[in-house]
Amino acid sequence: MRDKITEAVIEDLKLRSERGIKKYNTTLSENNKDDFMNHLYEELLDAAQYCKKEMSIIPALQELICRFPNDQELGAIVREFFKK
């Protein structure tokens, strides 16, 4: 049995490591200079903001689903809502 989600996370970690090595010319295990607790704290603050942003979209989508029961019309509205 294979867990595709775990495998995807492992692949993301490998790619992130490669990017970090190229960018900083060191590995995480070799780097003893950075303030990793502060980095972690800042990343967690960013993550909380990203999560809150995504959570704020859910009620808007639920409201659109209630207002537009026709799937085709709903699809057009949702596409417009998320248009870049």
mmCIF file of the N, C-alpha and C atoms, coordinates in Angstrom:
data_MODEL
# 
_entry.id   MODEL 
# 
loop_
_atom_site.group_PDB 
_atom_site.id 
_atom_site.type_symbol 
_atom_site.label_atom_id 
_atom_site.label_alt_id 
_atom_site.label_comp_id 
_atom_site.label_asym_id 
_atom_site.label_entity_id 
_atom_site.label_seq_id 
_atom_site.pdbx_PDB_ins_code 
_atom_site.Cartn_x 
_atom_site.Cartn_y 
_atom_site.Cartn_z 
_atom_site.occupancy 
_atom_site.B_iso_or_equiv 
_atom_site.pdbx_formal_charge 
_atom_site.auth_seq_id 
_atom_site.auth_comp_id 
_atom_site.auth_asym_id 
_atom_site.auth_atom_id 
_atom_site.pdbx_PDB_model_num 
ATOM 1   N N  . MET A 1 1  ? 0.847   -1.183 0.000   1.00 0.00 ? 1  MET A N  1 
ATOM 2   C CA . MET A 1 1  ? 0.000   0.000  0.000   1.00 0.00 ? 1  MET A CA 1 
ATOM 3   C C  . MET A 1 1  ? 0.890   1.242  0.000   1.00 0.00 ? 1  MET A C  1 
ATOM 4   N N  . ARG A 1 2  ? 0.494   2.260  -0.785  1.00 0.00 ? 2  ARG A N  1 
ATOM 5   C CA . ARG A 1 2  ? 1.260   3.508  -0.874  1.00 0.00 ? 2  ARG A CA 1 
ATOM 6   C C  . ARG A 1 2  ? 0.373   4.683  -0.515  1.00 0.00 ? 2  ARG A C  1 
ATOM 7   N N  . ASP A 1 3  ? 0.948   5.642  0.166   1.00 0.00 ? 3  ASP A N  1 
ATOM 8   C CA . ASP A 1 3  ? 0.233   6.861  0.519   1.00 0.00 ? 3  ASP A CA 1 
ATOM 9   C C  . ASP A 1 3  ? 0.679   7.967  -0.433  1.00 0.00 ? 3  ASP A C  1 
ATOM 10  N N  . LYS A 1 4  ? -0.164  8.281  -1.391  1.00 0.00 ? 4  LYS A N  1 
ATOM 11  C CA . LYS A 1 4  ? 0.187   9.274  -2.420  1.00 0.00 ? 4  LYS A CA 1 
ATOM 12  C C  . LYS A 1 4  ? 0.398   10.665 -1.828  1.00 0.00 ? 4  LYS A C  1 
ATOM 13  N N  . ILE A 1 5  ? -0.343  10.986 -0.775  1.00 0.00 ? 5  ILE A N  1 
ATOM 14  C CA . ILE A 1 5  ? -0.188  12.304 -0.151  1.00 0.00 ? 5  ILE A CA 1 
ATOM 15  C C  . ILE A 1 5  ? 1.196   12.417 0.483   1.00 0.00 ? 5  ILE A C  1 
ATOM 16  N N  . THR A 1 6  ? 1.586   11.405 1.245   1.00 0.00 ? 6  THR A N  1 
ATOM 17  C CA . THR A 1 6  ? 2.910   11.416 1.876   1.00 0.00 ? 6  THR A CA 1 
ATOM 18  C C  . THR A 1 6  ? 4.005   11.456 0.826   1.00 0.00 ? 6  THR A C  1 
ATOM 19  N N  . GLU A 1 7  ? 3.847   10.694 -0.237  1.00 0.00 ? 7  GLU A N  1 
ATOM 20  C CA . GLU A 1 7  ? 4.847   10.712 -1.315  1.00 0.00 ? 7  GLU A CA 1 
ATOM 21  C C  . GLU A 1 7  ? 4.945   12.094 -1.953  1.00 0.00 ? 7  GLU A C  1 
ATOM 22  N N  . ALA A 1 8  ? 3.822   12.774 -2.122  1.00 0.00 ? 8  ALA A N  1 
ATOM 23  C CA . ALA A 1 8  ? 3.830   14.123 -2.693  1.00 0.00 ? 8  ALA A CA 1 
ATOM 24  C C  . ALA A 1 8  ? 4.545   15.098 -1.761  1.00 0.00 ? 8  ALA A C  1 
ATOM 25  N N  . VAL A 1 9  ? 4.312   14.961 -0.451  1.00 0.00 ? 9  VAL A N  1 
ATOM 26  C CA . VAL A 1 9  ? 4.991   15.829 0.522   1.00 0.00 ? 9  VAL A CA 1 
ATOM 27  C C  . VAL A 1 9  ? 6.490   15.567 0.501   1.00 0.00 ? 9  VAL A C  1 
ATOM 28  N N  . ILE A 1 10 ? 6.891   14.320 0.438   1.00 0.00 ? 10 ILE A N  1 
ATOM 29  C CA . ILE A 1 10 ? 8.316   13.978 0.371   1.00 0.00 ? 10 ILE A CA 1 
ATOM 30  C C  . ILE A 1 10 ? 8.950   14.608 -0.868  1.00 0.00 ? 10 ILE A C  1 
ATOM 31  N N  . GLU A 1 11 ? 8.271   14.528 -1.991  1.00 0.00 ? 11 GLU A N  1 
ATOM 32  C CA . GLU A 1 11 ? 8.777   15.137 -3.221  1.00 0.00 ? 11 GLU A CA 1 
ATOM 33  C C  . GLU A 1 11 ? 8.890   16.655 -3.069  1.00 0.00 ? 11 GLU A C  1 
ATOM 34  N N  . ASP A 1 12 ? 7.888   17.288 -2.449  1.00 0.00 ? 12 ASP A N  1 
ATOM 35  C CA . ASP A 1 12 ? 7.945   18.736 -2.199  1.00 0.00 ? 12 ASP A CA 1 
ATOM 36  C C  . ASP A 1 12 ? 9.140   19.089 -1.327  1.00 0.00 ? 12 ASP A C  1 
ATOM 37  N N  . LEU A 1 13 ? 9.395   18.275 -0.285  1.00 0.00 ? 13 LEU A N  1 
ATOM 38  C CA . LEU A 1 13 ? 10.539  18.515 0.592   1.00 0.00 ? 13 LEU A CA 1 
ATOM 39  C C  . LEU A 1 13 ? 11.857  18.410 -0.170  1.00 0.00 ? 13 LEU A C  1 
ATOM 40  N N  . LYS A 1 14 ? 11.961  17.421 -1.033  1.00 0.00 ? 14 LYS A N  1 
ATOM 41  C CA . LYS A 1 14 ? 13.182  17.264 -1.831  1.00 0.00 ? 14 LYS A CA 1 
ATOM 42  C C  . LYS A 1 14 ? 13.397  18.474 -2.737  1.00 0.00 ? 14 LYS A C  1 
ATOM 43  N N  . LEU A 1 15 ? 12.345  18.918 -3.406  1.00 0.00 ? 15 LEU A N  1 
ATOM 44  C CA . LEU A 1 15 ? 12.456  20.072 -4.302  1.00 0.00 ? 15 LEU A CA 1 
ATOM 45  C C  . LEU A 1 15 ? 12.801  21.337 -3.522  1.00 0.00 ? 15 LEU A C  1 
ATOM 46  N N  . ARG A 1 16 ? 12.175  21.494 -2.348  1.00 0.00 ? 16 ARG A N  1 
ATOM 47  C CA . ARG A 1 16 ? 12.462  22.670 -1.514  1.00 0.00 ? 16 ARG A CA 1 
ATOM 48  C C  . ARG A 1 16 ? 13.918  22.653 -1.047  1.00 0.00 ? 16 ARG A C  1 
ATOM 49  N N  . SER A 1 17 ? 14.421  21.486 -0.690  1.00 0.00 ? 17 SER A N  1 
ATOM 50  C CA . SER A 1 17 ? 15.815  21.360 -0.282  1.00 0.00 ? 17 SER A CA 1 
ATOM 51  C C  . SER A 1 17 ? 16.743  21.759 -1.425  1.00 0.00 ? 17 SER A C  1 
ATOM 52  N N  . GLU A 1 18 ? 16.460  21.273 -2.610  1.00 0.00 ? 18 GLU A N  1 
ATOM 53  C CA . GLU A 1 18 ? 17.288  21.617 -3.775  1.00 0.00 ? 18 GLU A CA 1 
ATOM 54  C C  . GLU A 1 18 ? 17.286  23.121 -4.026  1.00 0.00 ? 18 GLU A C  1 
ATOM 55  N N  . ARG A 1 19 ? 16.111  23.754 -3.932  1.00 0.00 ? 19 ARG A N  1 
ATOM 56  C CA . ARG A 1 19 ? 16.025  25.211 -4.126  1.00 0.00 ? 19 ARG A CA 1 
ATOM 57  C C  . ARG A 1 19 ? 16.832  25.943 -3.057  1.00 0.00 ? 19 ARG A C  1 
ATOM 58  N N  . GLY A 1 20 ? 16.725  25.480 -1.802  1.00 0.00 ? 20 GLY A N  1 
ATOM 59  C CA . GLY A 1 20 ? 17.461  26.118 -0.709  1.00 0.00 ? 20 GLY A CA 1 
ATOM 60  C C  . GLY A 1 20 ? 18.959  26.002 -0.878  1.00 0.00 ? 20 GLY A C  1 
ATOM 61  N N  . ILE A 1 21 ? 19.421  24.844 -1.304  1.00 0.00 ? 21 ILE A N  1 
ATOM 62  C CA . ILE A 1 21 ? 20.862  24.643 -1.521  1.00 0.00 ? 21 ILE A CA 1 
ATOM 63  C C  . ILE A 1 21 ? 21.358  25.572 -2.618  1.00 0.00 ? 21 ILE A C  1 
ATOM 64  N N  . LYS A 1 22 ? 20.591  25.685 -3.704  1.00 0.00 ? 22 LYS A N  1 
ATOM 65  C CA . LYS A 1 22 ? 20.985  26.592 -4.788  1.00 0.00 ? 22 LYS A CA 1 
ATOM 66  C C  . LYS A 1 22 ? 20.980  28.047 -4.327  1.00 0.00 ? 22 LYS A C  1 
ATOM 67  N N  . LYS A 1 23 ? 19.951  28.423 -3.564  1.00 0.00 ? 23 LYS A N  1 
ATOM 68  C CA . LYS A 1 23 ? 19.800  29.814 -3.152  1.00 0.00 ? 23 LYS A CA 1 
ATOM 69  C C  . LYS A 1 23 ? 20.827  30.221 -2.098  1.00 0.00 ? 23 LYS A C  1 
ATOM 70  N N  . TYR A 1 24 ? 21.051  29.370 -1.091  1.00 0.00 ? 24 TYR A N  1 
ATOM 71  C CA . TYR A 1 24 ? 21.891  29.734 0.050   1.00 0.00 ? 24 TYR A CA 1 
ATOM 72  C C  . TYR A 1 24 ? 23.272  29.073 0.031   1.00 0.00 ? 24 TYR A C  1 
ATOM 73  N N  . ASN A 1 25 ? 23.494  28.184 -0.934  1.00 0.00 ? 25 ASN A N  1 
ATOM 74  C CA . ASN A 1 25 ? 24.779  27.498 -1.090  1.00 0.00 ? 25 ASN A CA 1 
ATOM 75  C C  . ASN A 1 25 ? 25.183  26.737 0.181   1.00 0.00 ? 25 ASN A C  1 
ATOM 76  N N  . THR A 1 26 ? 24.187  26.180 0.859   1.00 0.00 ? 26 THR A N  1 
ATOM 77  C CA . THR A 1 26 ? 24.433  25.351 2.037   1.00 0.00 ? 26 THR A CA 1 
ATOM 78  C C  . THR A 1 26 ? 23.207  24.465 2.256   1.00 0.00 ? 26 THR A C  1 
ATOM 79  N N  . THR A 1 27 ? 23.384  23.455 3.083   1.00 0.00 ? 27 THR A N  1 
ATOM 80  C CA . THR A 1 27 ? 22.242  22.614 3.448   1.00 0.00 ? 27 THR A CA 1 
ATOM 81  C C  . THR A 1 27 ? 21.726  23.058 4.814   1.00 0.00 ? 27 THR A C  1 
ATOM 82  N N  . LEU A 1 28 ? 20.527  22.646 5.124   1.00 0.00 ? 28 LEU A N  1 
ATOM 83  C CA . LEU A 1 28 ? 19.964  22.968 6.430   1.00 0.00 ? 28 LEU A CA 1 
ATOM 84  C C  . LEU A 1 28 ? 20.801  22.340 7.546   1.00 0.00 ? 28 LEU A C  1 
ATOM 85  N N  . SER A 1 29 ? 21.284  21.126 7.333   1.00 0.00 ? 29 SER A N  1 
ATOM 86  C CA . SER A 1 29 ? 22.076  20.461 8.379   1.00 0.00 ? 29 SER A CA 1 
ATOM 87  C C  . SER A 1 29 ? 23.421  21.139 8.605   1.00 0.00 ? 29 SER A C  1 
ATOM 88  N N  . GLU A 1 30 ? 23.950  21.806 7.590   1.00 0.00 ? 30 GLU A N  1 
ATOM 89  C CA . GLU A 1 30 ? 25.252  22.484 7.719   1.00 0.00 ? 30 GLU A CA 1 
ATOM 90  C C  . GLU A 1 30 ? 25.111  23.913 8.250   1.00 0.00 ? 30 GLU A C  1 
ATOM 91  N N  . ASN A 1 31 ? 23.924  24.489 8.141   1.00 0.00 ? 31 ASN A N  1 
ATOM 92  C CA . ASN A 1 31 ? 23.720  25.890 8.513   1.00 0.00 ? 31 ASN A CA 1 
ATOM 93  C C  . ASN A 1 31 ? 23.440  25.985 10.016  1.00 0.00 ? 31 ASN A C  1 
ATOM 94  N N  . ASN A 1 32 ? 24.373  26.570 10.743  1.00 0.00 ? 32 ASN A N  1 
ATOM 95  C CA . ASN A 1 32 ? 24.202  26.770 12.184  1.00 0.00 ? 32 ASN A CA 1 
ATOM 96  C C  . ASN A 1 32 ? 24.192  28.253 12.544  1.00 0.00 ? 32 ASN A C  1 
ATOM 97  N N  . LYS A 1 33 ? 23.994  29.099 11.544  1.00 0.00 ? 33 LYS A N  1 
ATOM 98  C CA . LYS A 1 33 ? 24.088  30.539 11.761  1.00 0.00 ? 33 LYS A CA 1 
ATOM 99  C C  . LYS A 1 33 ? 22.728  31.216 11.888  1.00 0.00 ? 33 LYS A C  1 
ATOM 100 N N  . ASP A 1 34 ? 21.720  30.690 11.249  1.00 0.00 ? 34 ASP A N  1 
ATOM 101 C CA . ASP A 1 34 ? 20.421  31.350 11.227  1.00 0.00 ? 34 ASP A CA 1 
ATOM 102 C C  . ASP A 1 34 ? 19.640  31.143 12.517  1.00 0.00 ? 34 ASP A C  1 
ATOM 103 N N  . ASP A 1 35 ? 18.710  32.040 12.766  1.00 0.00 ? 35 ASP A N  1 
ATOM 104 C CA . ASP A 1 35 ? 17.809  31.955 13.913  1.00 0.00 ? 35 ASP A CA 1 
ATOM 105 C C  . ASP A 1 35 ? 16.564  31.179 13.465  1.00 0.00 ? 35 ASP A C  1 
ATOM 106 N N  . PHE A 1 36 ? 16.646  29.863 13.560  1.00 0.00 ? 36 PHE A N  1 
ATOM 107 C CA . PHE A 1 36 ? 15.593  29.016 13.016  1.00 0.00 ? 36 PHE A CA 1 
ATOM 108 C C  . PHE A 1 36 ? 14.283  29.143 13.768  1.00 0.00 ? 36 PHE A C  1 
ATOM 109 N N  . MET A 1 37 ? 14.328  29.411 15.071  1.00 0.00 ? 37 MET A N  1 
ATOM 110 C CA . MET A 1 37 ? 13.079  29.594 15.813  1.00 0.00 ? 37 MET A CA 1 
ATOM 111 C C  . MET A 1 37 ? 12.346  30.830 15.310  1.00 0.00 ? 37 MET A C  1 
ATOM 112 N N  . ASN A 1 38 ? 13.071  31.897 15.049  1.00 0.00 ? 38 ASN A N  1 
ATOM 113 C CA . ASN A 1 38 ? 12.439  33.102 14.517  1.00 0.00 ? 38 ASN A CA 1 
ATOM 114 C C  . ASN A 1 38 ? 11.897  32.857 13.116  1.00 0.00 ? 38 ASN A C  1 
ATOM 115 N N  . HIS A 1 39 ? 12.681  32.155 12.287  1.00 0.00 ? 39 HIS A N  1 
ATOM 116 C CA . HIS A 1 39 ? 12.194  31.809 10.947  1.00 0.00 ? 39 HIS A CA 1 
ATOM 117 C C  . HIS A 1 39 ? 10.903  31.001 11.034  1.00 0.00 ? 39 HIS A C  1 
ATOM 118 N N  . LEU A 1 40 ? 10.898  30.016 11.925  1.00 0.00 ? 40 LEU A N  1 
ATOM 119 C CA . LEU A 1 40 ? 9.710   29.183 12.095  1.00 0.00 ? 40 LEU A CA 1 
ATOM 120 C C  . LEU A 1 40 ? 8.516   30.021 12.522  1.00 0.00 ? 40 LEU A C  1 
ATOM 121 N N  . TYR A 1 41 ? 8.722   30.879 13.505  1.00 0.00 ? 41 TYR A N  1 
ATOM 122 C CA . TYR A 1 41 ? 7.650   31.736 13.992  1.00 0.00 ? 41 TYR A CA 1 
ATOM 123 C C  . TYR A 1 41 ? 7.081   32.588 12.861  1.00 0.00 ? 41 TYR A C  1 
ATOM 124 N N  . GLU A 1 42 ? 7.954   33.208 12.078  1.00 0.00 ? 42 GLU A N  1 
ATOM 125 C CA . GLU A 1 42 ? 7.496   34.050 10.962  1.00 0.00 ? 42 GLU A CA 1 
ATOM 126 C C  . GLU A 1 42 ? 6.754   33.221 9.920   1.00 0.00 ? 42 GLU A C  1 
ATOM 127 N N  . GLU A 1 43 ? 7.243   32.025 9.623   1.00 0.00 ? 43 GLU A N  1 
ATOM 128 C CA . GLU A 1 43 ? 6.565   31.156 8.659   1.00 0.00 ? 43 GLU A CA 1 
ATOM 129 C C  . GLU A 1 43 ? 5.190   30.733 9.169   1.00 0.00 ? 43 GLU A C  1 
ATOM 130 N N  . LEU A 1 44 ? 5.092   30.455 10.472  1.00 0.00 ? 44 LEU A N  1 
ATOM 131 C CA . LEU A 1 44 ? 3.805   30.079 11.045  1.00 0.00 ? 44 LEU A CA 1 
ATOM 132 C C  . LEU A 1 44 ? 2.816   31.238 11.023  1.00 0.00 ? 44 LEU A C  1 
ATOM 133 N N  . LEU A 1 45 ? 3.321   32.451 11.243  1.00 0.00 ? 45 LEU A N  1 
ATOM 134 C CA . LEU A 1 45 ? 2.447   33.620 11.114  1.00 0.00 ? 45 LEU A CA 1 
ATOM 135 C C  . LEU A 1 45 ? 1.939   33.745 9.685   1.00 0.00 ? 45 LEU A C  1 
ATOM 136 N N  . ASP A 1 46 ? 2.823   33.570 8.709   1.00 0.00 ? 46 ASP A N  1 
ATOM 137 C CA . ASP A 1 46 ? 2.404   33.593 7.307   1.00 0.00 ? 46 ASP A CA 1 
ATOM 138 C C  . ASP A 1 46 ? 1.373   32.507 7.037   1.00 0.00 ? 46 ASP A C  1 
ATOM 139 N N  . ALA A 1 47 ? 1.638   31.302 7.544   1.00 0.00 ? 47 ALA A N  1 
ATOM 140 C CA . ALA A 1 47 ? 0.717   30.184 7.323   1.00 0.00 ? 47 ALA A CA 1 
ATOM 141 C C  . ALA A 1 47 ? -0.655  30.479 7.916   1.00 0.00 ? 47 ALA A C  1 
ATOM 142 N N  . ALA A 1 48 ? -0.685  31.085 9.098   1.00 0.00 ? 48 ALA A N  1 
ATOM 143 C CA . ALA A 1 48 ? -1.967  31.435 9.718   1.00 0.00 ? 48 ALA A CA 1 
ATOM 144 C C  . ALA A 1 48 ? -2.732  32.423 8.848   1.00 0.00 ? 48 ALA A C  1 
ATOM 145 N N  . GLN A 1 49 ? -2.024  33.369 8.268   1.00 0.00 ? 49 GLN A N  1 
ATOM 146 C CA . GLN A 1 49 ? -2.684  34.338 7.393   1.00 0.00 ? 49 GLN A CA 1 
ATOM 147 C C  . GLN A 1 49 ? -3.205  33.668 6.118   1.00 0.00 ? 49 GLN A C  1 
ATOM 148 N N  . TYR A 1 50 ? -2.406  32.787 5.531   1.00 0.00 ? 50 TYR A N  1 
ATOM 149 C CA . TYR A 1 50 ? -2.852  32.077 4.326   1.00 0.00 ? 50 TYR A CA 1 
ATOM 150 C C  . TYR A 1 50 ? -4.076  31.229 4.636   1.00 0.00 ? 50 TYR A C  1 
ATOM 151 N N  . CYS A 1 51 ? -4.066  30.571 5.780   1.00 0.00 ? 51 CYS A N  1 
ATOM 152 C CA . CYS A 1 51 ? -5.192  29.732 6.193   1.00 0.00 ? 51 CYS A CA 1 
ATOM 153 C C  . CYS A 1 51 ? -6.444  30.582 6.381   1.00 0.00 ? 51 CYS A C  1 
ATOM 154 N N  . LYS A 1 52 ? -6.316  31.705 7.071   1.00 0.00 ? 52 LYS A N  1 
ATOM 155 C CA . LYS A 1 52 ? -7.460  32.596 7.306   1.00 0.00 ? 52 LYS A CA 1 
ATOM 156 C C  . LYS A 1 52 ? -8.013  33.113 5.983   1.00 0.00 ? 52 LYS A C  1 
ATOM 157 N N  . LYS A 1 53 ? -7.138  33.447 5.053   1.00 0.00 ? 53 LYS A N  1 
ATOM 158 C CA . LYS A 1 53 ? -7.570  33.906 3.728   1.00 0.00 ? 53 LYS A CA 1 
ATOM 159 C C  . LYS A 1 53 ? -8.409  32.827 3.043   1.00 0.00 ? 53 LYS A C  1 
ATOM 160 N N  . GLU A 1 54 ? -7.905  31.599 3.019   1.00 0.00 ? 54 GLU A N  1 
ATOM 161 C CA . GLU A 1 54 ? -8.642  30.499 2.383   1.00 0.00 ? 54 GLU A CA 1 
ATOM 162 C C  . GLU A 1 54 ? -9.947  30.216 3.108   1.00 0.00 ? 54 GLU A C  1 
ATOM 163 N N  . MET A 1 55 ? -9.922  30.294 4.446   1.00 0.00 ? 55 MET A N  1 
ATOM 164 C CA . MET A 1 55 ? -11.147 30.070 5.220   1.00 0.00 ? 55 MET A CA 1 
ATOM 165 C C  . MET A 1 55 ? -12.190 31.139 4.916   1.00 0.00 ? 55 MET A C  1 
ATOM 166 N N  . SER A 1 56 ? -11.749 32.353 4.607   1.00 0.00 ? 56 SER A N  1 
ATOM 167 C CA . SER A 1 56 ? -12.694 33.443 4.322   1.00 0.00 ? 56 SER A CA 1 
ATOM 168 C C  . SER A 1 56 ? -13.427 33.224 3.002   1.00 0.00 ? 56 SER A C  1 
ATOM 169 N N  . ILE A 1 57 ? -12.857 32.404 2.135   1.00 0.00 ? 57 ILE A N  1 
ATOM 170 C CA . ILE A 1 57 ? -13.479 32.136 0.836   1.00 0.00 ? 57 ILE A CA 1 
ATOM 171 C C  . ILE A 1 57 ? -14.635 31.148 0.966   1.00 0.00 ? 57 ILE A C  1 
ATOM 172 N N  . ILE A 1 58 ? -14.570 30.252 1.933   1.00 0.00 ? 58 ILE A N  1 
ATOM 173 C CA . ILE A 1 58 ? -15.582 29.196 2.071   1.00 0.00 ? 58 ILE A CA 1 
ATOM 174 C C  . ILE A 1 58 ? -16.995 29.760 2.215   1.00 0.00 ? 58 ILE A C  1 
ATOM 175 N N  . PRO A 1 59 ? -17.257 30.720 3.114   1.00 0.00 ? 59 PRO A N  1 
ATOM 176 C CA . PRO A 1 59 ? -18.622 31.250 3.213   1.00 0.00 ? 59 PRO A CA 1 
ATOM 177 C C  . PRO A 1 59 ? -19.101 31.910 1.914   1.00 0.00 ? 59 PRO A C  1 
ATOM 178 N N  . ALA A 1 60 ? -18.188 32.579 1.227   1.00 0.00 ? 60 ALA A N  1 
ATOM 179 C CA . ALA A 1 60 ? -18.564 33.212 -0.044  1.00 0.00 ? 60 ALA A CA 1 
ATOM 180 C C  . ALA A 1 60 ? -18.971 32.156 -1.069  1.00 0.00 ? 60 ALA A C  1 
ATOM 181 N N  . LEU A 1 61 ? -18.224 31.055 -1.126  1.00 0.00 ? 61 LEU A N  1 
ATOM 182 C CA . LEU A 1 61 ? -18.575 29.977 -2.052  1.00 0.00 ? 61 LEU A CA 1 
ATOM 183 C C  . LEU A 1 61 ? -19.893 29.307 -1.659  1.00 0.00 ? 61 LEU A C  1 
ATOM 184 N N  . GLN A 1 62 ? -20.086 29.093 -0.364  1.00 0.00 ? 62 GLN A N  1 
ATOM 185 C CA . GLN A 1 62 ? -21.343 28.501 0.093   1.00 0.00 ? 62 GLN A CA 1 
ATOM 186 C C  . GLN A 1 62 ? -22.530 29.378 -0.277  1.00 0.00 ? 62 GLN A C  1 
ATOM 187 N N  . GLU A 1 63 ? -22.359 30.683 -0.138  1.00 0.00 ? 63 GLU A N  1 
ATOM 188 C CA . GLU A 1 63 ? -23.426 31.622 -0.489  1.00 0.00 ? 63 GLU A CA 1 
ATOM 189 C C  . GLU A 1 63 ? -23.712 31.579 -1.989  1.00 0.00 ? 63 GLU A C  1 
ATOM 190 N N  . LEU A 1 64 ? -22.656 31.495 -2.802  1.00 0.00 ? 64 LEU A N  1 
ATOM 191 C CA . LEU A 1 64 ? -22.855 31.394 -4.249  1.00 0.00 ? 64 LEU A CA 1 
ATOM 192 C C  . LEU A 1 64 ? -23.571 30.102 -4.620  1.00 0.00 ? 64 LEU A C  1 
ATOM 193 N N  . ILE A 1 65 ? -23.234 29.008 -3.959  1.00 0.00 ? 65 ILE A N  1 
ATOM 194 C CA . ILE A 1 65 ? -23.889 27.725 -4.234  1.00 0.00 ? 65 ILE A CA 1 
ATOM 195 C C  . ILE A 1 65 ? -25.377 27.821 -3.942  1.00 0.00 ? 65 ILE A C  1 
ATOM 196 N N  . CYS A 1 66 ? -25.740 28.485 -2.852  1.00 0.00 ? 66 CYS A N  1 
ATOM 197 C CA . CYS A 1 66 ? -27.162 28.659 -2.512  1.00 0.00 ? 66 CYS A CA 1 
ATOM 198 C C  . CYS A 1 66 ? -27.873 29.580 -3.505  1.00 0.00 ? 66 CYS A C  1 
ATOM 199 N N  . ARG A 1 67 ? -27.188 30.629 -3.941  1.00 0.00 ? 67 ARG A N  1 
ATOM 200 C CA . ARG A 1 67 ? -27.807 31.600 -4.853  1.00 0.00 ? 67 ARG A CA 1 
ATOM 201 C C  . ARG A 1 67 ? -27.932 31.082 -6.273  1.00 0.00 ? 67 ARG A C  1 
ATOM 202 N N  . PHE A 1 68 ? -27.034 30.204 -6.704  1.00 0.00 ? 68 PHE A N  1 
ATOM 203 C CA . PHE A 1 68 ? -27.013 29.737 -8.087  1.00 0.00 ? 68 PHE A CA 1 
ATOM 204 C C  . PHE A 1 68 ? -27.076 28.209 -8.127  1.00 0.00 ? 68 PHE A C  1 
ATOM 205 N N  . PRO A 1 69 ? -28.287 27.644 -8.031  1.00 0.00 ? 69 PRO A N  1 
ATOM 206 C CA . PRO A 1 69 ? -28.415 26.186 -8.020  1.00 0.00 ? 69 PRO A CA 1 
ATOM 207 C C  . PRO A 1 69 ? -28.084 25.543 -9.376  1.00 0.00 ? 69 PRO A C  1 
ATOM 208 N N  . ASN A 1 70 ? -28.122 26.326 -10.441 1.00 0.00 ? 70 ASN A N  1 
ATOM 209 C CA . ASN A 1 70 ? -27.776 25.807 -11.764 1.00 0.00 ? 70 ASN A CA 1 
ATOM 210 C C  . ASN A 1 70 ? -26.259 25.697 -11.861 1.00 0.00 ? 70 ASN A C  1 
ATOM 211 N N  . ASP A 1 71 ? -25.760 24.463 -12.076 1.00 0.00 ? 71 ASP A N  1 
ATOM 212 C CA . ASP A 1 71 ? -24.315 24.229 -12.067 1.00 0.00 ? 71 ASP A CA 1 
ATOM 213 C C  . ASP A 1 71 ? -23.568 25.027 -13.125 1.00 0.00 ? 71 ASP A C  1 
ATOM 214 N N  . GLN A 1 72 ? -24.151 25.179 -14.288 1.00 0.00 ? 72 GLN A N  1 
ATOM 215 C CA . GLN A 1 72 ? -23.466 25.908 -15.353 1.00 0.00 ? 72 GLN A CA 1 
ATOM 216 C C  . GLN A 1 72 ? -23.335 27.381 -14.983 1.00 0.00 ? 72 GLN A C  1 
ATOM 217 N N  . GLU A 1 73 ? -24.397 27.947 -14.477 1.00 0.00 ? 73 GLU A N  1 
ATOM 218 C CA . GLU A 1 73 ? -24.363 29.350 -14.057 1.00 0.00 ? 73 GLU A CA 1 
ATOM 219 C C  . GLU A 1 73 ? -23.409 29.522 -12.873 1.00 0.00 ? 73 GLU A C  1 
ATOM 220 N N  . LEU A 1 74 ? -23.471 28.590 -11.939 1.00 0.00 ? 74 LEU A N  1 
ATOM 221 C CA . LEU A 1 74 ? -22.582 28.631 -10.780 1.00 0.00 ? 74 LEU A CA 1 
ATOM 222 C C  . LEU A 1 74 ? -21.125 28.580 -11.234 1.00 0.00 ? 74 LEU A C  1 
ATOM 223 N N  . GLY A 1 75 ? -20.833 27.693 -12.178 1.00 0.00 ? 75 GLY A N  1 
ATOM 224 C CA . GLY A 1 75 ? -19.464 27.583 -12.685 1.00 0.00 ? 75 GLY A CA 1 
ATOM 225 C C  . GLY A 1 75 ? -18.961 28.888 -13.259 1.00 0.00 ? 75 GLY A C  1 
ATOM 226 N N  . ALA A 1 76 ? -19.805 29.567 -14.016 1.00 0.00 ? 76 ALA A N  1 
ATOM 227 C CA . ALA A 1 76 ? -19.411 30.852 -14.604 1.00 0.00 ? 76 ALA A CA 1 
ATOM 228 C C  . ALA A 1 76 ? -19.153 31.891 -13.515 1.00 0.00 ? 76 ALA A C  1 
ATOM 229 N N  . ILE A 1 77 ? -20.003 31.902 -12.508 1.00 0.00 ? 77 ILE A N  1 
ATOM 230 C CA . ILE A 1 77 ? -19.846 32.860 -11.405 1.00 0.00 ? 77 ILE A CA 1 
ATOM 231 C C  . ILE A 1 77 ? -18.562 32.562 -10.617 1.00 0.00 ? 77 ILE A C  1 
ATOM 232 N N  . VAL A 1 78 ? -18.320 31.287 -10.332 1.00 0.00 ? 78 VAL A N  1 
ATOM 233 C CA . VAL A 1 78 ? -17.121 30.909 -9.579  1.00 0.00 ? 78 VAL A CA 1 
ATOM 234 C C  . VAL A 1 78 ? -15.864 31.253 -10.373 1.00 0.00 ? 78 VAL A C  1 
ATOM 235 N N  . ARG A 1 79 ? -15.884 30.982 -11.684 1.00 0.00 ? 79 ARG A N  1 
ATOM 236 C CA . ARG A 1 79 ? -14.731 31.341 -12.508 1.00 0.00 ? 79 ARG A CA 1 
ATOM 237 C C  . ARG A 1 79 ? -14.480 32.849 -12.459 1.00 0.00 ? 79 ARG A C  1 
ATOM 238 N N  . GLU A 1 80 ? -15.533 33.637 -12.502 1.00 0.00 ? 80 GLU A N  1 
ATOM 239 C CA . GLU A 1 80 ? -15.394 35.095 -12.433 1.00 0.00 ? 80 GLU A CA 1 
ATOM 240 C C  . GLU A 1 80 ? -14.864 35.518 -11.056 1.00 0.00 ? 80 GLU A C  1 
ATOM 241 N N  . PHE A 1 81 ? -15.332 34.856 -10.018 1.00 0.00 ? 81 PHE A N  1 
ATOM 242 C CA . PHE A 1 81 ? -14.923 35.142 -8.640  1.00 0.00 ? 81 PHE A CA 1 
ATOM 243 C C  . PHE A 1 81 ? -13.422 34.934 -8.457  1.00 0.00 ? 81 PHE A C  1 
ATOM 244 N N  . PHE A 1 82 ? -12.885 33.903 -9.088  1.00 0.00 ? 82 PHE A N  1 
ATOM 245 C CA . PHE A 1 82 ? -11.476 33.553 -8.935  1.00 0.00 ? 82 PHE A CA 1 
ATOM 246 C C  . PHE A 1 82 ? -10.606 34.023 -10.101 1.00 0.00 ? 82 PHE A C  1 
ATOM 247 N N  . LYS A 1 83 ? -11.156 34.836 -10.969 1.00 0.00 ? 83 LYS A N  1 
ATOM 248 C CA . LYS A 1 83 ? -10.404 35.325 -12.124 1.00 0.00 ? 83 LYS A CA 1 
ATOM 249 C C  . LYS A 1 83 ? -9.177  36.097 -11.661 1.00 0.00 ? 83 LYS A C  1 
ATOM 250 N N  . LYS A 1 84 ? -8.079  35.804 -12.308 1.00 0.00 ? 84 LYS A N  1 
ATOM 251 C CA . LYS A 1 84 ? -6.812  36.476 -11.953 1.00 0.00 ? 84 LYS A CA 1 
ATOM 252 C C  . LYS A 1 84 ? -6.634  37.732 -12.748 1.00 0.00 ? 84 LYS A C  1 
# 
